[in-house]
């Protein structure tokens, strides 16, 4: 099986098409092997700041109208700095107030209607996320129907003949897969980004949809499919206890469910075999680690322990068809997460593949036995290692088909047909139908022909040294016109946007990133940095982020900016910082801890107060609270609360000197609306200009393309005023969007006029 972690449905679409996820936690808080046989594992929710990326929370709370000082103060915060700012140490203290007007750079925002339209970069893909039916004869994919993403099904070798089988009219469907029998298509949907996922089954023959989990305020997430239970799917649901999931088998035809396990043991991870027999479970330990448990009669006994140092890099992946071998990504006793096979009876373990600098990032399995055939690791770029010699010829054949990094995203039940994705950095993904028997590949489709017609920029990988010697794997993109000889250096330093990923236990990687292409096409250099604490590298690297929010994690970002300035990529007076979730927090840190470094910031669903963040976890995140207390600060101790207060931007608002734009979903359960409300209120109390955009139908980020495009329209004009670049006028990009500008519209060029034209408050 290929290790395809769904349903961080936004990551799924973001990596495959043009939508970029904000953060790293799986959207439903669970991880599911869906690639080939669809069988696999579940992991516990990985909460805020992992607050993955783009979704849910509470009803909007009104914030008072703007109360801003005029004249010099407004100009000082609306414009970039004139003098070259120093790059101070993180946490070096706050300045007494905003810079005087004389320190503001006189940059000029320039409307330009000839830029690549935002709708091309951030709208729905033409077709995405293809999956073969178990018999290999049909193909499902996601595509717009009446402008909203729905599931389409057609002949596997003739995708143009597909027809929609679902009728979603609002949020769009972002995750779908075949049932084990192939008689139904399963998909998830929530309401307004609240992450209370409901599971649906659509009949491809009749297009009739059945809601399998019609329980209000309950999260239902599929975790296991098996050919031996073709009409069932294993599902976790928290209807009995909001904090803990019970495990059910649900009939995909009728929705009838039967209880597999009543979870009264505080279990958060479950591993089933192909008979739906629960073989292992995991439970959090008091020190923030985990223990792997095996059933013994009606009790559980520990199979092995996972200390907190390995907790982010060790996880069960699944069991072979014979039920004798457990596969793990495992960093115990080594620096990186290797692929390990564990004999279930004896406990003997064998390392199947490992990499000195990168952890396990994906695999291809034998469809019948579930044995791994090949494993991928990603340091700067993806590398495949063949485990079984039978797949070496396949990998060689596939590398000759097309450029880009490849992934087998679906297989037929007999393993003879594969759907293979090729991901590039300067265009949309392409998908091929590969026949293993004759090793021939046929193009199914390109995710988006309109996007493919655009001339896009290349993404460049680079290792940037941190001040203490850590290697920061990073990626940057330059505007095409700024690098005519293609040497990776612009003719002159450019305004730059530092885009910070969420998580923080997520990572940036090479490939098409719509934010990079969007900003580069507007004349900006774009830089993304895997700061310490990022996932996918060594466990020492991820653990180096413990207790370093707003500390050494921020130093890494500053060191990357200094590198870009030293290479004459970035103009030090015109560097913006933006990001979502943890990236939003990093933005707030940038503007409060190092107020002279960045010309402006864009915070999307970022926490402003780490104490209130960790105190507001939803009930179903109780299993990971210990991890956050151990790695960030324990809200139950004075020492922990002191650290969290020290690293919270809310308590440094007085230091803000640069413009700030905030985007928030009202229904966000991970980083609740209060996180944005409270920093906006604090800034208004000090008469500091801030622009605050709220989406009443979104959660942890913006799932609806109309909302995503509208916020990017505001962001683009905001950055143009701050950095002096061109911007596509807002035009009709508010059409269909739910945005409410709570305060600060006057600080964004063209925003008041666009709001009036769209009839928005």
N, C-alpha and C positions, 0 to 999 in steps of 0.2 A: 504494500500500500504506500502511496505517496503521503508524506506527512503534510497535509493541507489543513491549516488550523482555521476552522470556521467556528462559530460564527462571530468572529469579529467581522461582521458583515461589511463594515466600512473598510477594514483592511483588505478583505477579499476583493472588493471592487476597486479599492484604491491601488492595489498592486497590479490588478489586471487591466485596468483601464485608465481613465483620466481623473478619477476621484482619489483624493489623498486623505488617508485617515489622520485624525488629530493625534491620537495617542496609542498606547499599547495594550490596554486591557481588552480582553474579548468582550464584545458588546453585551451579550447576554451573561457575561461573567463566567463563561465556560469555554472549553476548548474541545473540538470535535474532529476526529480524523474522518474526513469525508471523501477523500480523493477517489480511491478505487472501490473497495468493498464497502466504504462508508462506515467501517467499524472502528471503534477506537476508544478514546479516553475522554474523561471530563476532568477539568481542573476547577479549582475553587475560583471565585471571583477575585480579580486583581484590582483593587480599588483605586480611588482617586489618585490622581497624579500618576496613577496609572490611568486615572480616569481616562480611559482610552479615548476615544475620540469623537464624538460629535453628537451629543444627545441629552437628555432628560432632567426633571426636577420638580418644582413646585409652582403654584400659581404666582403670577407676577405681583410684586409689591411696589406700589407707586413710590417713586423717588421725587423729591421736590424739584421745582424748575431750576434752571441755571441761574447762578448768581456769580457773575464773573466781573473781575476788574477789567476796565477798558484800557485802550491805548497801549502803553509800553508793555504791561504785563501780558496782555493777550498776544501781542506780537512775539514776545519772548518765548511763549510756550507754543506758538503756532509755527515758528520757523526753526530751522536748524541752527546749530551753533556756528559762530563765525570763526572763533579761534580754534586751532587744532586741540581737541581734548586729550588729556592724558588718559592712560588706561590704568586706573588705580587698583589697589588690592580689593578683593571682595570684602564687604563689610567694613570699609575704611572710614565709615562715618557719614553723616548726612550734612549737607550744606544748609545754611540758615533760610534760604528762600530761593525763588526763581531768579534766573539770570536777568540782568537789566536789558533793556531794549537794545542797547549798543552792542551786546554780545550776539545778537541774532543775525544769522546769514540772510541776505536778501535773495532767497531763491524764488523761482517763478514756476508755478504749476502751469503745464502746457496741455490744453485739450488737444486730442488727436484722434479723429474718427477712423484713421486708417490702420489702427493697431489690430492684432488678432482679437476677434470678439471674445469676451469672457464666456459667452454661451458655448463657444467651440471648445474651450478648455475645461469648463466646469459643468456643462450640461450633461444630460444622460448620454451614455455611449449608444452607438447604433445597435450593437449586439455584444453581449459579454457573458462570462461564467458558463461556458458550455459543459455539458455532462452527458455521457453515453448512458442509455438505458442498459440494464443488466444483460439483455440479450444482444446488445451491440447494434440494434437495428434503428433505434430512434435517438434523437438528440434534443435535449432541452437547453435553452439559454434564456438570458434576461434581455429584454428589448422593450422600448417604449410602445405602448398602445394608448392612443389618445394623449400622448405626452407624458405618460406615467409608466415606470418600469413594471413589466409583468412577465410572466413565464410563457415562453413559446415552445412548442414541440413540433418536430417534423422528422423526416427521414434523416438518418445519420449522415448519409453521403450527399444530401441535397438540402442544406439548411435554408435555402431560399424558399422552400415549400412549407416552412413551419407556419403555424397559426397560434395566436394567443389562447391559452387555456385558463387564464385568471383574469379578473376584472377589477383590480385595484384602481382606485381613482384619486388617491390622495398622496400617501407617503411613498408609494412604490415598493416593490418586493426586491430585497437585496440579498437574499439567501434562499436557494432552492436545491433540492437533490431528489433523486429517485428513491422510492421505497425499495426494499430488497427484492420484492416480486416484480417490480417494474410496472405495476398496475396503478400506482399513484405517484404524484409528485408532491413532496413535502416542502412547506415553506413556513417561515416565521414572520410575524408582524407584531408591532407594539402600537400604542396609541400616544401620539404626540411626543414620542421620545422618552416615555416613562420606563422603558426596559422591562415592563411586565409582558414578556413575550408569550404570544399564543401560537400554537402549532396548528397548521391547516394542511389538508390533503386535497389535491385537485385530481380529478379523473381525466387523463388525457383524451379518452375516447368521447366523453360527454361534456367536458369543460365544467362539470359540476364540482363545487368546492364544499368540503365538510370541515367544520371547525372541530378539531380533535380535543382541544383543551379549553372548553368554554367556561373558565373559572375567573371571575373578576379579581383583579389585584393579585394575580398569581403569575409567577414566572415559570414557563414551561419550556424546557430546552431538550432537544433530542441528543442522546449521547451514544447510541449504539444501534447498528443495523446488522443483520446476519442472514445469510442465505438459508440457514437452518430454521429461522423464524421469519419466513418471507412476508407474512402479513402483519408483523408487529414492528414497533420501534420502541426502544427503551428511552424513557423520558424522565427527567428530574422535574419535580414540582414541589413548591413550598406552600401548598394550601393548608396543610395541617399545622405547620409551624413556620412563620415567615422567615425565621433565621436559618432553617435547615431543610435541605431537600430530601424528600422521600423518592424512592426509585420505583417506577412503574413500567409495565409493558402495556402499550396502547395499540389497539387494533386500528390499522390505518384505513380500514373500510368503514368502521362504525364509530370509532372513538371510545369503545368500551375499554376500560383499563383494569389491570390486575396488579396488585401490590407485589413487588419483588422484595423490597426492604423498607421497613419503617425505621427511619434514621433517628434513633434515640441515643446514638453513641457519638454525636457531634462529628460525623464523618463528612469530608468535603471533596474527596476524589474517589471515583469508583472505576474499577477495571473489570469488565465482563468478558467471558469467552463467547464463542459462537452459539452456545446453547442458552445464552442469557443467564449463565450461572455467574454469580458474583465471586471473583477469585481474589481480588485485592481491594483494599480501600486505604485512604490516607487520612491522617488526623494531625492538626496543628499541635505543636508542643509549646510549653510555657516560654521557652527561650526564643521563639520565632521560627524554629525549624519545623520539620515534619517527621512523622513515623509511618512507614509502610506496614500495613496490617494484613494478615491472612486469616480467614475464618477457621476456627477450630471448634466444631460443634456449633453451639449457639453463641460462643464467645469469639473474641478476636485476640490474636497474639501477634507480637511484633515480628515482622520478617527482617527488617533492618531500619536503622535510624538515618535521618538526613539532617545534619546540623544546619544551622542558619547560614553557614558559609557556603553550603551547597544547595540551599533551598531554592534559589532562583535558577539553578542550572542542572537540576536532577528531577526527572519526572517520568512516570511510566508512559509508554507509548501504545502498548497493545500486546495481545497474546497470539501465538501462531495457531493455525487451524487445528493442529493436533492437541492443543491445550497443554503443551509441555514446556514452552519457552515464553518468558516474559521479556519483551524488548523495552529498553530504557534509554533515555538520554541521561547520561550519568557523569558527574564531575567528581565524585568521591575518589580521593586518592590521586587526582590529576588536576591539571589547571583548566582544561576545557571540557565541554560536554561531549563525550564520545557516544557512539552508538554501541550499546552493550546488550548481549544476550544472556539471560539468567535462567538456568535450569530450575524450574519451579520445584521439583522434588528435592534436589540436593542443595540448591542455593549457589552452585558453582556459576561463576560469571566469566564471560569471554568478551573482550573488546573486539568489535567487528570493524570499526573505523574511527579514526580520530584525526584532529588537525592541531598543530602546535599553537595557532593563534586564534582560531575561531571555533565556536561550538557547532554542534550538529544543527542543520537548518532545514533538512528535508530528506525524503527518501522515496524510492520506487520499490514496490513489493511484488512478489509473485501472487497473482490474484487467487490462486487456489490454496496455496500453503501459507500465505501471508509472510513468508520469509523475505527479508530485505534483499534486493538485487543490487541497488546502488544507493549511495548516500551523498548528499550535498553539504558543503561547508561554504560559508561566505565570510571572507575577511574583507579585502577591498572589493573583490569580485567573486562570483560563484565558481566553485570548483566541485566537480563530480568525481567520486571514487567508486569504481565498480567492485562489488563484493562477490558477485556470482559471475563467472566467466561468460555465461550465456547472454548477459546483457551488454558486454563490451562491444559487440558488433552493432547492437541497437544504438548505443550512445554514439558510436562513430558515424552511423548512418544519419542520425538526427542532427549531429553537428554540421553535416554537409547540406542540410535542407535550407537553413536560413541563419542569418546573423542573430545575435542576442543570446540572452541567458534562457535556457530551456527548462521546462518543468512538465512532467506528465501529470495532468490535472484530472484525468478520468480514464477508466479502463472498462472494457466489457467483462462480463462474468468469466468468460473463458480466457481472458488475458490476451486475446489475439488482436484486439483493436485498442489503440490508445488515442486520446486527445492530448496533443502536445502544444503548450504555449511557448511562444518566443517573446521575450520582453527586451525592448531596446530603450535607449535613453532619449531618442529624438523622434518618437512616434508612438502610436498605439500598439498594443499587443496584437500578435497574429496567432491564429489557431489552425493546426493541421490535424487531419485524420491519418493516423499512422497504422499501416497493416504490418504486423510483426513478421508474418510468414514470408513475405517477399521484400520486407524492409522498404516499402514505398510510402511516401507521404503526399497527401493531397490537401491543398489549402481549403479550409472551411470558410473562414472569413477573417477580415481585419476588424478589430473592435470598432473602428470609426474611420470611415473613408474621408469625411470632412476634415478631421484632425490630421490624417495621414497626408493630406494635400498641403499642409502648412510646412514652411521651412523652419525647422526648430533647431535649437542649440544642443551641443553635446554637453554631457555631464562628466566632470573630471574627478576621479578619485585621488586622494592625497592623504598621506599620514602627516599630521601636524604634531610636533613635540609640545607637550605641556611643560610648565616651568619645573615640575619635579621629575620629568623624564618619561611620564606615561605617554603612550602612543595614542593619538586621537584620530581614528579613521574618519575622514571627512569627505564631503563632496561639494563641488562648486560648479556653477554654470555662469557663463559670460554671454552678454548680448552678441549676436552674430556680427554686427557692424563693428564692435569694439575689438574683435580678435580676427581680423581678416586673414592672417597667416596661419591661424589655427595652432599657435604655439602654447595656448593656455594662459597668455598674459595679454592684458589690454594695452592699447597704445598709450593710454593715460589712465590714472586712477579713476575709479567709477564710484558713484554712490552705490552702497551695498545694503542688502537686507540679510540679516542673520536670521534664519528660520530654524527654530528650536523644536525638536520632536517632543512628543508626549511620553508618558510612561511613569517615571523615568526609565522603567525597565522595558524599553522598546529600542529600536535602532533605526537610523537612516541607512539606506543602501542604494546602490547604483540602479538606474533605470528611469523610466519616464515618471517625472514628478510634475504635475500640473502647476504647482506653485512656483517651481523653478522656471518653467517655461513662460509662465505668465509674467513674472517679475523681470526675467531677462528680456522678454520682448518689449518691456517698458523702459529698457535702458539701464537696468540695475544688475550689478553682480549679485549672485545669490550664493550663500554659504550655509551648509548644514553640517553640524559637528556631532559626532558620537562622544559626548562628554562622559566622564567616569560615572558609573552607575548604569550606562547603557547596556543592553543585552546583546548576546551574540558573540562575545569575545571571551576572554578568560574570566574565571570566577574572581580572581584578584581584582580585575578591572571593575566588575559589577559591584563587588563588596567595597571598593574604594569610595563608592558614593555614600556609604552609610554615614548618617549624621552630617552630610556635607551639602545639603540643600542650602542655597544661598552662600555657600562657602567655597570649597574647592571645585564643586560642580560649576559654579559661576566663574571661578578662575579659569577653568578650561575654555569657556566661551570667550572670555577676555583674551586669553592666549591665542585663540583662533583669529579673533579680530586683529590682534597685533601682528600675527603672521600675514594676514591679507594686506595690512597696511605696509608691512616691510617688503612684500612682493610687488608693491605698487598696483595691487588689484583694487584696493578700496581707498577712497578718499576719507581720511579719518574724521573729517568734519561732517560727513554725510553717511553715517551708518545707522540703520534702523534695526530694531529687534522685534520679532513677532513669533507667535506660536500658540498652540492650543493645549489645554490641560496642563501638564507639567510645563510645556512650552509657554503657556500663558503666565504661569507663576514665574518662570525665568524672565519673562518680559517685565513683570512688575518688579522683580529683584533688580533688573538692569536699570530701571528708572529711579529706584529708591536707594539701592546700595551703592551704585556707581553713577550718580546723576549726570555727570559730564560726559560719559562715554558715548551714549546713544542719542541720536538726533530726535528720535520719537519711538513709540512702541505700540504694538497691536496685540492685545491680550484677548484670546478666545477661551472662554470657560476656564479661566485660570483661578486658582485659590489665592486669596489675599491674606488669609489668616490661618496658619497651619493648625492652631488649636481648634478653632471652630470647624475646620475641615475634618479633622480626625474625630471630633465629637459628633459629627453628623452622618456617619456611615449609615447606609440603609441596613435593615436587619440581616439581609442575606450576605453581608460582608463580615459577619462576626468571625468567621473562620480565619480571616486574614488580618484581623486587628492586631494580633500578637506580632505579626511580621512588621507592620508599620510602626508599632511602638518600639520594636527592637531596632529598626533601621532608621527611623526618623526621630523619635522621641516619645516617651511614654506619657500620655496625657494624664495618667493616674499618679504621677510623682511630681514633686515640685521641680526637681532637676530636669525632668523631661519637658514640663511646661515652660520652664525658663528657656531651654534651647529652642522650642517651637516659637516662643514669643520673639526671641532674638532674630530668628530667620523669617519672620513674617513681614512682608512689605507694608501691611496695614499700619504697622507701628513706626514706619519711616516716611509717611506721606509728606511730611514737611520738607523732605529733601527733593521732591519732584521738581524738575526744571524744564522738562520737555513734554511735548504733546502726547496724549494717551487716547487710544481708541479701544473700547471694550465691546465684545460681542458675547451674548449669554443666551442660553436656552432656558425658558421659564420652568421646564419640567425635568431639569437635570438632577438625577438622584445621586450622582457622584460628586460633582462640585456644584453645590446648590446655589440658587440665585443669590442667597445672602452674601456669598463670597464677592460677587460683583457689586451688589447693593452697598455693602459697607465701605468699600474703598471709594466708590463714587460719592457717597455721602460725606466721607472724610475730606475728599478733595473739594467738594462744594462748600463745606464749612470753612475751608481755608481760601476760598475764592480762586481755586486752581481750575483752569479749563480742562474739561474731559468730555469726550463724546461717548455715549452709552447707547448701544443698540440691543434691544431685547426681542426675542422671538417666542411668542406665547405657545407655539405648536412644536417646539423643538426641545431637545434634552441636551446631552453632552456633545454639543456640536450640531451641525446643520445637515440633516439628512436629505431634505427636499432640495432638489437642484435650484428651484426658484429662490429659496432662502440663501443657499450657498452663493449663488450668483449675486444676489442683492448685497450681501455683506461684503463680497469682494469688490463690488462697485464702490461702496463707501470706502473700503480700505485703499483702493487704488487712488482715489482722489485725495484721501488723507495723506498717503505717502508722497503723492506729487507735490502737495503743499509743503511737506516736511523736507523732502529730498531734492525737489526741483525737477522731477522727471515728467515725461508725458503721461497723459491718462485718457482712457476712453471715457467720454462723457457718460453719465449714468443713463441717460436716455430712458428707455422703457424697461430697464432691468429690475424695476420694482414690481413689474406685473406678476401677479400670482403670489408674491411674497407676503409674509405676515409681519414684517419688521415694524417695530415701534421704536422710534428714536426718543429715548427718555430725556436726554439732555445733550446739549452741545452740538446741535446740527450746524450752527453758525460757524463752526471751526473746520468744516469740510467743504471744499469748493463745489458749488452746484447742488449741495444736499438739500438746503431749504426749498429751492425751486423744484427739485425732483420729488420731494415729499408732497408739495402742494399739487403738482401735476398728477401724482398717483392717488391723491385723496387720502394721504396718510397723516396721522397725528404727528 
